[in-house]
Amino acid sequence: MNIRLPAEWEKQKSIMVVFPTTHKDWQHSLKEIQKTYVAFINTIREFQKCIVICDDKTVLNQFFNSFTNIEIYEIKTDDTWIRDFGAIDFFENGQLKSYNFIFNAWGDKFSSNLDNSFNKSFDNTNLIDIDFILEGGSIESNGNGSLLTTSKCIFNQNRNRTNSQEEITDKIKKLFDLKELIILKNGALEGDDTDSHIDTLARFINKETIVYAKCYDKNDTHFAELNKMEKELEKTKFKLVPLPLPNPKLFNKKRLPATYLNFIFINDAIIVPTYNDTNDDLVIKIFEQHIKNRVIKTVDASILIREHGSLHCSSINKFA
């Protein structure tokens, strides 16, 4: 059996998002977040199809004059962070299939019944149920048998508490037929509900290169933790490119887990989150230096981060 978890820069069929309407967590900024999603969807559909999940599809009529490259499904969800409850595509002997993991809202922090049942509501084709809790944002593949993740997430007792660390490691290696599983012990951001998802900390941009969150301010509470993570990454075989953190972002007097690592790949482009920050332009230049074959696009994620997520968290790649 030959299983491969694709890298996100590979050819895609579509990107899926959940458009916020009646979701309780967005009621404090509903108009603003809907504008953000419209900008995000419009950017995606310049390059490929965007599948939009919405609990009331008539709402979308007020935001789009045309639905070119948009496909709409009316399904209720608890939340909008589809990266973590959406089915994870992989290839088995060259055939596209999807894993349907259990989703418990990052350790039973929130309601998750609708999100956990979403994949079967959407499409059962080649869907394989896995009796194991795993979120899409917690893993990062280079498409060549190497996987990045964090111990704070996958070994957290709020997920698969009946399994030992060895059993969890073996399960992930076997499910994705990995050559290498890199489990970072360090790395965390204030305000992160996910228990250190890798997609806020370190990502592949090609088979040989990892970009990662770096804190340059020794007075920042993130400095020590991210410095330790950097030392771990330096022990790997991969080329490393640091991305500075945005300056601290607050909402309701609490710091948000803003990071530039929550970018997404789409066909022929990459979409980078920005935060009206002095580091936005610097990060765009870093991406331009290291990603030559794609258009660099941006979407202002200043509202998205209010609910502790960004572009990657709010979307999931579906492969061709």
Buried (B, 14 or more C-beta within 10 A) or exposed (E): EEBBBBBBBBEBBBBBBBBBBEBEBBEEBBEEBBBBBBBBBBBBBBBBBBBBBBBEBEBBEEEBEEEEBBEBBEBBBBBBBBBBBBBBBBBBEEEBBBBBBBBBBBBEEBEBEBBBBBBEEBEEEEBBEEEBBBBBBBBBBBBBBBBBBBBBBBBBEBBBEEBEEEEBBEBBBEBBBBEEBBBBEBBBBBBBBBBBBBBBBBBBBBEEBBBBBBBEEEEBEBBEBBEBBBEBBEEBEBEBBBBBBBEBBEBEEEBBBBBBBBBBBBBEBBBBBBBEBEBBEEBBEBBEEEBEEBEBBBBBBBBBBBBBBBBBBBBBBBBE
